[in-house]
Amino acid sequence: VPLAADPPAATDPAAGLELAELLDAVRAGLVELPPRQAEAFWLSAVEGWPHDRIAAHLGTTAGSVRVLLHRARTALAAALPAYRSSP
């Protein structure tokens, strides 16, 4: 999973720091995921790839990509409770 991307520079230094901390936490959480889940999540959430493009890249179907993304989001939400929005 390409983890070289840095958060965009923010006009508010505090917001930029929070974004950098969140991205670091997500990177750490991605390391704990199965590789295909991590790659699908990164390509969707960070790179903005659509499901069909991710599917072609991974050699699978868009439905399988949706399953991978659901599992990745569920695992990351459990691993990063501090960043979960409250209901």
Phi, psi and omega in degrees: 000126181289113182248024184274345183294137176252155179294150179295151179295134180257150177288333177260113182305323180294319178294321177297320179293317178298319179296318179297320179294319178297314180297321176297319179294320178295316178302316180295321178292324180296327180298331182277347181276157169302144186306319181293324176294314181298316181294316179298317179298312182299314181297324180281304188284324185261313182275341177077022180288142174285161184303320182293326178290319177297317179301314180297319180296320182272352181071041182219194181258162177297325177298318178294324177297317178300320178295314178302316181294319178299313180295319179296315180297319179297314180294318180293322178298320178290325183280338185235059185298333181295338183259000180285134177283142180276147182292000000 
